[in-house]
Amino acid sequence: MSKFKSRVRFSVLAASTLAVMVAPSPQSFAGSLPERVQAVYDIHFNGFHIGTYEFRSQLEGSSYQLQGNANLSLLLGAIQWSGAIQSSGRLAGDNTRPSAFNFEYTSTLKSGSTRMAFSGDQVTQVLHQPPSPVADNTVPVQPQHLKGVMDPMTAVLAMARGDGDPCSRRLPIYDGKQRFDLVLSPKGQVRIGENAGATGVACRVRYIPIAGHKADKDTQHLSQSNGIEVVMTRVDGAPLHIPYKVTIPTSAGPATLTSKRVVLTQHGQQRLAFAQQ
């Protein structure tokens, strides 16, 4: 059961990282970002619908607030799991500076939270409730691992790009327990949705564990996998890409998030950016 909880935690946090992937033009970083983004995703595990993920962002001046909420139901409802993720910070030119991160989860098995504080691009405080013991086979997190990192919800904003290829980037991430990189590379164009002419760009994602992970077969399997993928689609009339589908393989089957609806508010005007037929 501990392995299952670990997979759920990583899947939700990694998906949150990818689901905030909105890439504005670096020439006008703050001006290109919509004031609000609201997105809803369906979550499937091994082909079965198990829940939903909702993402919201809000930008006021140079300050941002990001929020993600996941609700899962497994084993015919025997296991209920919900997670809430919040991140805040500010835009500094073309860079993104996180200030706080909060991850809370509740399930039929256990509840807990992780809180982090930042100064610049460095983690200055990490609090776990309840306190989380470190397993013997865990690769230790060293002070240098907490420098030059972002929380899962902020990481992609720091690597923002515009109309070009959204797949060439490396995301240095610390989620309060694990320090890892997500390395994206182009995979090609794919059809999305049910419209014959609708296409997206598939990005292959490599998970590179650095510290805080268990040195076991599950970590090795994920780090060697070529199956982690995010499919991005361009928003018409704006230098933005949004994730259409995220796929994360596990030893028990693939976990996927597929976009149902994305609504943007830009210059005070709300518009539908994407809706699944």
Secondary structure as GFF3:
##gff-version 3
##sequence-region A 1 277
A	DSSP	alpha_helix	2	19	.	.	.	ID=ss1
A	DSSP	three_ten_helix	26	28	.	.	.	ID=ss2
A	DSSP	alpha_helix	29	32	.	.	.	ID=ss3
A	DSSP	beta_strand	36	45	.	.	.	ID=ss4
A	DSSP	beta_strand	48	60	.	.	.	ID=ss5
A	DSSP	beta_strand	63	74	.	.	.	ID=ss6
A	DSSP	beta_strand	79	92	.	.	.	ID=ss7
A	DSSP	beta_strand	95	107	.	.	.	ID=ss8
A	DSSP	beta_strand	111	119	.	.	.	ID=ss9
A	DSSP	beta_strand	122	129	.	.	.	ID=ss10
A	DSSP	three_ten_helix	143	146	.	.	.	ID=ss11
A	DSSP	alpha_helix	155	158	.	.	.	ID=ss12
A	DSSP	beta_strand	169	174	.	.	.	ID=ss13
A	DSSP	beta_strand	179	191	.	.	.	ID=ss14
A	DSSP	beta_strand	199	211	.	.	.	ID=ss15
A	DSSP	alpha_helix	217	223	.	.	.	ID=ss16
A	DSSP	beta_strand	229	234	.	.	.	ID=ss17
A	DSSP	beta_strand	241	250	.	.	.	ID=ss18
A	DSSP	beta_strand	253	266	.	.	.	ID=ss19
A	DSSP	beta_strand	269	275	.	.	.	ID=ss20
###
